Amino acid sequence: MITGGVGGANTKTGLAYEGKVDLKTFLSQQSGYRVDGSIVFYHDEEVAQIFKKHELYSQFLAPRGIDWKKCISSQLLPDNGIYVIINNTVFIIEVKTQNTTGSVDEKLQTCDFKKKQYQKLFFPLNIEVQFTYILDDWFRQPKYKDVLDYIISVGCQYYFQYIPLQKLGLPVPPTA
């Protein structure tokens, strides 16, 4: 689904998140895509690099000479991250699921701070940062309207159980 919950039913052009499939698995299953370690290929051309949690530091930042301790005071551990070469952008993708009121409600309000921390990490590499939540249907309730509006107002994004590949700047495989 796109922001506001409209559209997005075609999983051929987007990543369906139900807490069971991660970005690496999803891309590996798409026509023309291949993932070798953390490198994503489309028709044998390198298009992206994927990382999760501590891989951000060990597989992405450290090999590029970035010591996170010189940029931020505490590590952030993303659910999923993908560096898309063509647009020189890292997309931090946080998956949030909920079935009762709890701490996740307040965690959604931290996207602005987290995006700014990630921007500090990637600044020395001159890489742009986008911060996106993938939310389950629990967050469609009217009581989340203000929080969802806030997410957009601070330059972050959210989708409901889905993110379109074209939003990441990745090639969209032709539909059969």
Disulfide bonds with the S-S distance in Angstrom:
none
